[in-house]
Each structure stands twice: as C-alpha cells, then as structure tokens.
C-alpha cells in the first residue's frame, strides 16, 4: 500500500519530534521500551481511521475521498450537527403545513428555530465539512442553511419582505397576490436545486437520495400553493400534500441522524442506509479499471 492512501493513519504511528534525515520515524509497538498504553491508544486510533468506503459514506454522506492531511483524525464528524439543524426546522414546519392541532400559516412562531437550528447549525456544519474536504455535504448543508435563514427573514417583520407589498395593510400582507407570486419562484428553484442534489446523491445512499427525491415534489407543491395564492385561491390540498411529503422526509432524516450517532459512538447496532457507491462507480474508479 502507498503512504498516500494512509495519510490520515500515518500520524498515529509517527513519534512526535523523532526524525532522521528529515524522515519521520515510526513506533515499533513490539519493543519493550515503548509505553504499552500509548501504543494501544495509537493502534486503536489508527484502526478507527482505516475505514471502508461504505462506512465512510455512512458517516460523511459522501463517497470516500483522499485528503492530503490528517484533519479527520483531529476534528469530529459535523454531519449529525447539520442534520439536527435541518430536522428541528423541517419537522415542525411539516406539522404546521398539515395543520396539526390548529397550527397554520408558514410557521412564523417557529422563526427562531429557522434562524438558529436551520440556519446557524447547518451553516456551521457546512463550514466544518469544507474543512474536512467533503464537498457535497458542504454545498448541501450550506445551501439549506441559507434557505432557512432566508425563510426566517421572510417571516420577520423587520426585513419588510411581505409588508412591503401592502404598506397600508400590514395585517394582510401575506395575502397579497404580488408577494405570493414573487415568493413562489424561490420555492420553484429550490426544487430545481434538490433535483440536482438527487442526481448527485445517487453515489451516496438510498436514504439520502430519497430525501432529495421527495423534496422535489414538496417544493413543487409549495410553489403551486403560492401561485394559487397569487390568484386569490386557497390550495389546502396542495399544502397538506407538501406537509405530508416533508413529514416523510423528516422520518427518513431522523433515521439517518440516528444511524450517524450510532456510528459516532461505535454502537454495536449497525443499521443499513442502502449504500449506492458500490453500484455507481466514480469516474476515477472506471478509469483505473479500464
């Protein structure tokens, strides 16, 4: 095996400050003059980093990639943090769209969750994925973090997003046809973005791919709700459908979040996510095989 393939692992066997002619010297775990506890700790750390592509994909929601440093041995996995931000924003919104126990509207009462769970946690998770070199989760979490910040800002009177269309009637701003027709396009192109994510996620796992697949019609239904609102017509069936679809998405997300945390603590329960990377091989893998 080449040293490059185990760049992340090499750190754990290298003695700090030990070098000869500029080359790092490695611990010999079998010699008596080495501390056994330190050696065992290093061996366990190295073993935890040498993971299969399937396990890597389950942990990071991205096909296994090569990095030129051992940063993953220093930082924790930020993926569950971003997932919990997504779930604690979308799950209440799905209940609101379905009108459970009298809930309604776009969930203005949950605007704090949109800012601090959906926005803050997902942006933070995105930044940490960027540091770890995981491009796909970095883009996904960053864009959805921005979505929740945008959604929250639209519902915040301070930003004047809806009231600007009816300055003389602030109480009826959200029923304004121009506002509805305008805001519908944001939902429309979020659906387009999710469709692109769905295609890319076919190299990850079934759960992740299904989330994006269901997000496409969810945003489609929300787009229609706003376009109908622009015509002065209510679309309760479409809103209910959007809520039901997003609720199913949340169930999938909670399952994926649970799987992530189980893997984080090396729990003896191994739940499947339907790895797809083995079926759709990367371009570099195909080139090597050719």
HUHU-V589153 format. One record per residue. N is the residue number from 1. D_CENTER is the distance of its C-alpha to the mean C-alpha in Angstrom with 2 decimals. Layout:
{{N & D_CENTER} {N & D_CENTER}}
This chain:
{{1 & 32.50} {2 & 31.94} {3 & 31.03} {4 & 28.19} {5 & 26.37} {6 & 26.50} {7 & 25.89} {8 & 23.42} {9 & 26.02} {10 & 29.10} {11 & 28.56} {12 & 29.16} {13 & 32.51} {14 & 33.81} {15 & 36.26} {16 & 35.61} {17 & 38.47} {18 & 40.15} {19 & 40.90} {20 & 43.82} {21 & 44.46} {22 & 40.94} {23 & 39.40} {24 & 37.41} {25 & 39.13} {26 & 37.38} {27 & 38.19} {28 & 40.44} {29 & 39.28} {30 & 42.66} {31 & 44.99} {32 & 46.51} {33 & 46.17} {34 & 42.36} {35 & 40.92} {36 & 39.72} {37 & 37.05} {38 & 35.50} {39 & 35.74} {40 & 34.08} {41 & 31.20} {42 & 30.71} {43 & 30.98} {44 & 28.36} {45 & 25.94} {46 & 26.66} {47 & 26.25} {48 & 22.81} {49 & 21.67} {50 & 23.37} {51 & 20.89} {52 & 20.90} {53 & 18.61} {54 & 17.59} {55 & 16.68} {56 & 14.88} {57 & 12.65} {58 & 12.13} {59 & 11.28} {60 & 9.14} {61 & 7.88} {62 & 10.28} {63 & 14.08} {64 & 16.15} {65 & 17.32} {66 & 20.20} {67 & 20.21} {68 & 23.53} {69 & 23.15} {70 & 22.36} {71 & 19.67} {72 & 17.55} {73 & 20.64} {74 & 20.61} {75 & 17.16} {76 & 15.13} {77 & 11.69} {78 & 9.22} {79 & 6.17} {80 & 7.86} {81 & 8.53} {82 & 5.36} {83 & 5.25} {84 & 8.89} {85 & 8.85} {86 & 7.43} {87 & 9.93} {88 & 12.72} {89 & 12.82} {90 & 12.64} {91 & 14.78} {92 & 17.67} {93 & 17.52} {94 & 17.91} {95 & 20.88} {96 & 22.29} {97 & 22.25} {98 & 24.14} {99 & 26.55} {100 & 26.51} {101 & 29.38} {102 & 30.24} {103 & 26.89} {104 & 26.69} {105 & 25.89} {106 & 22.46} {107 & 21.96} {108 & 23.49} {109 & 24.11} {110 & 20.38} {111 & 20.07} {112 & 19.69} {113 & 16.56} {114 & 15.13} {115 & 16.10} {116 & 15.39} {117 & 12.53} {118 & 10.58} {119 & 11.93} {120 & 12.81} {121 & 10.21} {122 & 7.24} {123 & 9.84} {124 & 10.94} {125 & 7.85} {126 & 7.75} {127 & 11.45} {128 & 11.49} {129 & 9.48} {130 & 12.17} {131 & 14.81} {132 & 14.02} {133 & 14.32} {134 & 11.04} {135 & 11.25} {136 & 8.95} {137 & 5.57} {138 & 7.73} {139 & 8.68} {140 & 5.81} {141 & 4.53} {142 & 8.33} {143 & 9.50} {144 & 8.02} {145 & 9.25} {146 & 12.39} {147 & 12.61} {148 & 12.88} {149 & 15.29} {150 & 17.22} {151 & 17.44} {152 & 18.64} {153 & 21.06} {154 & 22.48} {155 & 23.41} {156 & 24.91} {157 & 28.65} {158 & 28.84} {159 & 27.10} {160 & 29.60} {161 & 27.25} {162 & 28.98} {163 & 32.25} {164 & 33.12} {165 & 34.06} {166 & 36.52} {167 & 37.73} {168 & 40.77} {169 & 38.99} {170 & 35.92} {171 & 35.84} {172 & 35.30} {173 & 32.93} {174 & 30.09} {175 & 32.68} {176 & 33.63} {177 & 33.56} {178 & 32.70} {179 & 29.64} {180 & 28.37} {181 & 29.10} {182 & 27.40} {183 & 24.18} {184 & 23.90} {185 & 23.15} {186 & 19.90} {187 & 18.74} {188 & 20.31} {189 & 18.54} {190 & 15.08} {191 & 16.13} {192 & 17.24} {193 & 14.00} {194 & 12.20} {195 & 15.17} {196 & 14.66} {197 & 11.07} {198 & 12.76} {199 & 15.44} {200 & 13.41} {201 & 11.36} {202 & 14.89} {203 & 14.93} {204 & 12.22} {205 & 12.97} {206 & 14.41} {207 & 12.06} {208 & 8.98} {209 & 11.70} {210 & 13.29} {211 & 10.49} {212 & 10.80} {213 & 14.50} {214 & 15.07} {215 & 13.33} {216 & 16.02} {217 & 18.98} {218 & 17.47} {219 & 17.46} {220 & 20.75} {221 & 22.29} {222 & 21.33} {223 & 22.84} {224 & 25.95} {225 & 26.20} {226 & 26.47} {227 & 28.85} {228 & 31.00} {229 & 30.97} {230 & 32.29} {231 & 35.16} {232 & 35.85} {233 & 34.81} {234 & 32.53} {235 & 30.16} {236 & 29.55} {237 & 28.92} {238 & 26.17} {239 & 24.56} {240 & 24.93} {241 & 23.41} {242 & 20.32} {243 & 20.06} {244 & 20.68} {245 & 18.08} {246 & 15.32} {247 & 16.73} {248 & 16.44} {249 & 12.77} {250 & 12.46} {251 & 14.66} {252 & 12.55} {253 & 9.45} {254 & 11.97} {255 & 13.29} {256 & 10.24} {257 & 9.84} {258 & 13.59} {259 & 13.63} {260 & 11.45} {261 & 13.93} {262 & 16.84} {263 & 16.15} {264 & 15.80} {265 & 19.33} {266 & 20.77} {267 & 21.66} {268 & 24.23} {269 & 22.45} {270 & 20.54} {271 & 18.68} {272 & 17.95} {273 & 14.84} {274 & 16.99} {275 & 16.47} {276 & 17.20} {277 & 17.54} {278 & 21.12} {279 & 22.10} {280 & 20.81} {281 & 21.94} {282 & 21.04} {283 & 23.72} {284 & 24.71} {285 & 25.27} {286 & 27.39} {287 & 29.35} {288 & 30.17} {289 & 31.31} {290 & 33.43}}
